[in-house]
Amino acid sequence: MDIKDFETFANKIKVRNIENEDVEVVNYSPLVMMGKGRQGAVFQYSDDICIKVFGNEEDCEREHYALSLGQHTDLFPKVYAKGPLFIAMEIIKGVDLREYLQSQPLTEELSLKLIDLLITFKEIGYERIDHHKRQIFILPEGNLKVIDVARTVWRDRVYPYPRKLLTSLGKENKETFLSHVQALHPELYSEWTHFIEMEEQARQICQKIMNESTDKGKLKDKSKKLLTTNDETVYSNQLESLVHKVFKEEWVKAMLVKGYDPDKVMDIIDEHIEKKMMQENKILQEKKMMQEKKMTQDKASKGNREQDSVQTKEVDKNKNNKKDRYPDKEDFYRSRGNDRIFQSGGFYGVRNERYREFPIKEKDDNGNNYGRKGKKYRR
């Protein structure tokens, strides 16, 4: 079996990938196409050997790597040769699980073989441990083999349970398969059903979010709370933290190149930064104490000034008190009443201290009053 023969036929077959569709094939070789999919097309080379031609080298490398991981098992077709865009491998002679279940029931024995298949996937290092039923073949002797394993490796995100297999089985066969899993391993059944429920809840949440309308104007106003540059203190702390983080990461990279232990380097950096922050906090605390002390002194000074002002007002008030100004005049009163005649018979004016004596008002023979300001004023 010469690899050049495979290359000769593969070079006469052109395969082009189409997004979300099966590949487009142009065949100038005498080989008959057996089928095609998203990554490539399969052509019969002999009764036992086929050539799978890919649309790009990455898919070819991926599938060859996945097949090589399981060559020591009976679960995968045997690989004979590989080129940049083709793989020559064994032809699987059997019926795929999709066609089988159309006429046959899913027995407990078949379910156990499917579980064993998933275990093999896990043991050889596949990231995705499930497979579609059309890619699983049942041989005449009852063994299982799988094809199209390129998507089982080099995956960033995978389902934590055999979602593709369960979904492809259909509702009735899915329940049957899960009942067989529950009988064999209740804990595994509980874990798988848990992830199924979480997936359903995630789907419901996604639909709710997609159907809801968001008030962008209101959200824009609320998003101002995330700003840090408008507060000088917060901005300073955030910027300082960012610089420390970048410094730490870059310093660790530099030390790794020199062969130092990264954990020790990080501990030393953390200790240095912690000391620095403690010193800065101490300085800030001292500044804060000085400001509080100054505020207390200013407050006390203000209180003293207010007290002095009150005392000054009291003094000024006392100065206007005539009893204090004229303590020797016992019967002095300042009055605005109509009756300005006092018991002592004396009156002391405001602007001067001339003594004037006013007799008690009397009536003359004609009945006229001799008032203080009357026409008949008597001294």
SVG drawing of the C-alpha trace seen along z (x, -y; Angstrom):
<svg xmlns="http://www.w3.org/2000/svg" viewBox="-64 -132 82 143">
<polyline fill="none" stroke="black" stroke-width="0.4" points="0.0,0.0 1.8,-3.1 0.9,-6.5 1.7,-8.1 -1.4,-6.3 -3.6,-8.0 -2.0,-11.4 -2.6,-10.9 -6.3,-10.4 -6.7,-13.0 -5.0,-15.7 -7.7,-15.1 -10.5,-15.9 -11.3,-19.4 -13.3,-20.0 -14.5,-23.5 -16.0,-24.3 -19.3,-26.1 -20.5,-27.7 -23.2,-25.7 -23.5,-23.4 -21.9,-20.2 -18.8,-20.7 -18.9,-21.3 -17.0,-18.6 -15.5,-18.6 -14.2,-15.0 -11.8,-14.5 -10.7,-11.0 -12.3,-7.7 -13.2,-7.1 -16.8,-6.9 -18.0,-9.3 -19.5,-7.4 -20.7,-10.5 -19.9,-14.0 -20.3,-16.2 -19.2,-19.6 -15.5,-18.9 -14.9,-16.6 -16.0,-13.9 -15.3,-10.2 -14.4,-8.2 -14.0,-4.4 -10.5,-3.3 -11.0,0.4 -13.4,2.9 -11.8,2.2 -10.1,-1.3 -11.6,-4.7 -10.0,-8.2 -11.4,-11.1 -10.6,-14.4 -10.9,-17.7 -11.5,-21.3 -8.7,-22.6 -5.6,-21.3 -6.8,-22.2 -9.7,-19.8 -7.5,-17.1 -4.9,-17.5 -7.7,-17.5 -9.3,-14.3 -6.0,-12.5 -5.0,-13.4 -8.3,-12.3 -8.1,-9.0 -4.5,-8.4 -5.6,-8.7 -7.8,-5.7 -5.9,-3.5 -5.1,-1.1 -8.8,-0.4 -11.4,1.3 -13.7,-1.7 -12.1,-3.6 -11.3,-2.8 -7.7,-1.9 -5.6,-4.6 -3.3,-3.7 -1.9,-7.0 -2.2,-10.7 -1.5,-13.7 -2.0,-17.5 -5.7,-17.2 -6.6,-13.5 -6.6,-10.5 -6.7,-6.9 -8.6,-4.7 -10.6,-1.5 -14.1,-1.3 -16.7,-0.7 -19.1,2.0 -22.2,1.8 -25.4,-0.2 -25.4,-3.6 -27.4,-3.9 -29.9,-6.3 -31.0,-3.7 -30.8,-0.9 -33.2,-2.6 -35.8,-3.2 -36.6,0.5 -35.1,1.8 -35.6,0.8 -32.9,-0.6 -32.1,2.3 -30.3,2.2 -27.3,4.1 -27.0,1.4 -27.2,-1.4 -24.4,0.2 -22.3,0.3 -23.0,-3.4 -21.9,-4.2 -18.7,-2.2 -18.1,-4.2 -18.4,-7.4 -15.9,-6.0 -13.4,-5.3 -13.8,-8.8 -13.0,-10.1 -10.0,-7.7 -8.2,-8.6 -8.5,-12.3 -11.4,-13.6 -12.7,-17.0 -16.2,-16.3 -17.3,-12.9 -20.5,-12.6 -21.3,-11.8 -24.2,-12.0 -26.1,-8.7 -25.5,-8.9 -21.7,-8.7 -22.0,-5.6 -22.0,-2.3 -23.2,1.1 -21.2,3.9 -22.7,7.3 -21.0,8.9 -22.6,6.3 -19.5,4.1 -19.6,0.3 -17.3,-1.9 -17.3,-5.7 -16.4,-8.0 -16.0,-11.8 -14.2,-12.4 -12.5,-15.7 -14.8,-17.8 -14.0,-15.8 -10.6,-17.5 -9.2,-21.0 -12.5,-22.4 -12.6,-25.4 -16.2,-24.8 -18.0,-21.5 -21.1,-20.2 -20.5,-18.4 -22.9,-15.6 -23.4,-13.7 -25.9,-16.3 -25.5,-15.5 -26.0,-11.8 -29.1,-12.3 -30.6,-14.9 -30.1,-12.7 -31.7,-9.7 -35.1,-11.4 -37.4,-11.9 -38.5,-8.3 -35.1,-6.7 -33.5,-9.4 -35.8,-8.6 -35.0,-4.9 -31.3,-5.5 -31.4,-7.6 -33.4,-4.9 -30.6,-2.4 -28.0,-4.9 -30.0,-5.4 -30.1,-1.6 -26.4,-1.2 -25.1,-4.3 -27.6,-6.5 -25.0,-9.2 -24.1,-9.6 -27.8,-9.8 -28.3,-12.5 -25.4,-14.6 -26.6,-14.4 -30.2,-15.3 -28.9,-18.2 -27.0,-19.6 -30.1,-19.0 -32.2,-21.1 -29.6,-23.8 -29.5,-24.0 -33.3,-24.3 -33.3,-27.1 -30.5,-28.9 -32.5,-28.6 -35.6,-30.1 -33.5,-33.0 -32.0,-33.7 -35.4,-33.9 -36.7,-36.2 -33.7,-38.5 -34.0,-38.6 -37.7,-39.4 -37.3,-42.2 -36.7,-45.8 -34.1,-47.8 -34.5,-51.5 -31.1,-52.7 -31.6,-56.2 -32.2,-55.2 -29.4,-52.6 -27.1,-55.3 -27.8,-57.5 -27.4,-54.7 -24.1,-53.6 -22.5,-56.8 -22.2,-55.0 -19.4,-53.0 -17.3,-56.0 -14.2,-56.5 -12.4,-59.4 -15.0,-62.0 -13.9,-61.3 -10.3,-62.2 -9.8,-59.8 -11.4,-56.8 -9.6,-57.5 -6.3,-57.7 -6.9,-54.4 -8.0,-52.6 -5.0,-53.9 -2.6,-52.9 -4.1,-49.4 -3.9,-49.1 -0.2,-50.1 0.6,-47.6 -1.2,-44.9 0.7,-45.5 4.0,-45.9 3.4,-42.6 2.5,-40.7 5.5,-42.1 7.9,-41.5 6.9,-37.9 7.3,-37.4 10.8,-38.8 11.7,-36.6 10.3,-33.5 12.7,-34.1 15.6,-34.2 14.5,-30.9 13.2,-32.2 10.3,-30.6 7.2,-32.7 5.5,-32.0 8.4,-33.4 8.7,-36.4 5.0,-37.2 5.3,-36.9 8.2,-39.3 6.3,-41.8 3.2,-41.5 5.3,-42.1 6.9,-45.2 3.6,-46.6 2.0,-45.9 4.8,-47.9 4.5,-50.7 0.7,-50.9 1.1,-50.8 3.5,-53.8 1.1,-55.7 -1.8,-54.9 0.2,-56.1 0.9,-59.4 -2.7,-59.8 -3.8,-59.1 -1.3,-61.7 -2.7,-64.3 -6.2,-63.4 -5.4,-63.8 -3.8,-67.2 -6.8,-68.3 -9.2,-67.2 -7.0,-69.0 -7.0,-72.2 -10.8,-71.9 -11.2,-71.5 -9.0,-74.5 -10.9,-76.6 -14.1,-75.6 -12.9,-76.5 -11.6,-79.8 -14.9,-80.5 -16.7,-79.7 -14.5,-82.1 -15.2,-84.8 -18.9,-84.3 -18.7,-84.4 -16.7,-87.6 -19.3,-89.1 -22.1,-88.2 -20.2,-89.7 -19.6,-92.9 -23.3,-93.1 -24.1,-92.7 -21.7,-95.5 -23.2,-97.8 -26.7,-97.0 -25.7,-97.8 -24.4,-101.1 -27.8,-102.1 -29.4,-101.1 -30.2,-104.4 -30.2,-102.8 -26.6,-101.8 -25.7,-105.2 -27.3,-107.1 -27.0,-104.8 -27.3,-107.8 -30.7,-108.7 -32.8,-106.2 -36.1,-107.4 -35.0,-107.8 -37.1,-106.1 -37.2,-106.6 -40.8,-106.5 -42.8,-107.4 -46.1,-107.4 -48.4,-110.4 -47.9,-110.6 -44.4,-112.1 -44.9,-113.1 -43.2,-110.8 -43.3,-110.3 -40.1,-112.2 -41.4,-115.0 -38.2,-115.1 -37.4,-114.5 -34.1,-114.0 -33.8,-114.4 -32.0,-112.2 -29.7,-114.7 -28.8,-116.6 -29.1,-116.4 -30.9,-119.6 -33.3,-119.4 -36.8,-120.7 -39.5,-120.6 -43.1,-120.4 -45.9,-121.0 -48.9,-118.8 -51.5,-119.8 -54.1,-122.0 -57.2,-123.7 -57.6,-127.4 -60.8,-129.3 -62.0,-129.0 -61.5,-125.2 -58.4,-125.3 -55.6,-122.8 -52.1,-124.0 -50.3,-121.4 -46.6,-120.9 -47.0,-122.1 -50.2,-124.1 -50.5,-127.7 -50.7,-128.5 -47.4,-126.9 -46.4,-127.7 -42.9,-127.3"/>
</svg>
